[in-house]
């Protein structure tokens, strides 16, 4: 009777092991995918310019704009993570806009913000302050100038 059990165990173990391995692999993979939502975002760069690429990064970097330009800012983050990215746009000491975006990323990405003024921006010095979950992570200063003719 002991031999019968050995044969039964020998037959069921090879069938059970691949199934268990598949279940454990799937559980591990799903846990890695979900890890991004619990991590804090890491900002790797803040870009400023007049336009954006299809991946939300800035093309044509600049810190000088004309009054009728759209001003684009991209916050580049490395790796997985989640949080709220906020940009405080200031003209001198006055806050002119403060948009925020809730993001949950599974890989490095760019989050784009745009500042526009239908009547045009007044000439002068501006600041974009970037925050992740209300923690300051960087500042970009820029200037609006009236083009010379």
ChimeraX attribute file (.defattr): number of C-alpha atoms within 10 A of each C-alpha:
attribute: neighborCount
match mode: 1-to-1
recipient: residues
	/A:1	5
	/A:2	6
	/A:3	8
	/A:4	9
	/A:5	10
	/A:6	10
	/A:7	10
	/A:8	10
	/A:9	11
	/A:10	11
	/A:11	11
	/A:12	10
	/A:13	10
	/A:14	10
	/A:15	10
	/A:16	10
	/A:17	11
	/A:18	11
	/A:19	11
	/A:20	11
	/A:21	11
	/A:22	11
	/A:23	12
	/A:24	12
	/A:25	12
	/A:26	12
	/A:27	11
	/A:28	11
	/A:29	12
	/A:30	11
	/A:31	11
	/A:32	13
	/A:33	13
	/A:34	15
	/A:35	15
	/A:36	18
	/A:37	17
	/A:38	12
	/A:39	15
	/A:40	16
	/A:41	24
	/A:42	18
	/A:43	20
	/A:44	14
	/A:45	13
	/A:46	21
	/A:47	20
	/A:48	26
	/A:49	22
	/A:50	19
	/A:51	17
	/A:52	21
	/A:53	10
	/A:54	7
	/A:55	10
	/A:56	18
	/A:57	22
	/A:58	24
	/A:59	16
	/A:60	12
	/A:61	14
	/A:62	15
	/A:63	15
	/A:64	18
	/A:65	20
	/A:66	17
	/A:67	21
	/A:68	15
	/A:69	18
	/A:70	17
	/A:71	24
	/A:72	22
	/A:73	26
	/A:74	22
	/A:75	27
	/A:76	21
	/A:77	19
	/A:78	16
	/A:79	17
	/A:80	22
	/A:81	21
	/A:82	20
	/A:83	19
	/A:84	16
	/A:85	24
	/A:86	22
	/A:87	23
	/A:88	16
	/A:89	23
	/A:90	17
	/A:91	19
	/A:92	11
	/A:93	10
	/A:94	10
	/A:95	13
	/A:96	12
	/A:97	14
	/A:98	14
	/A:99	12
	/A:100	16
	/A:101	14
	/A:102	12
	/A:103	14
	/A:104	18
	/A:105	21
	/A:106	17
	/A:107	12
	/A:108	15
	/A:109	19
	/A:110	21
	/A:111	17
	/A:112	21
	/A:113	19
	/A:114	17
	/A:115	16
	/A:116	14
	/A:117	12
	/A:118	9
	/A:119	8
	/A:120	13
	/A:121	19
	/A:122	16
	/A:123	14
	/A:124	14
	/A:125	15
	/A:126	21
	/A:127	19
	/A:128	23
	/A:129	16
	/A:130	24
	/A:131	19
	/A:132	22
	/A:133	15
	/A:134	11
	/A:135	11
	/A:136	13
	/A:137	17
	/A:138	15
	/A:139	15
	/A:140	15
	/A:141	14
	/A:142	19
	/A:143	17
	/A:144	21
	/A:145	15
	/A:146	13
	/A:147	8
	/A:148	4
	/A:149	3
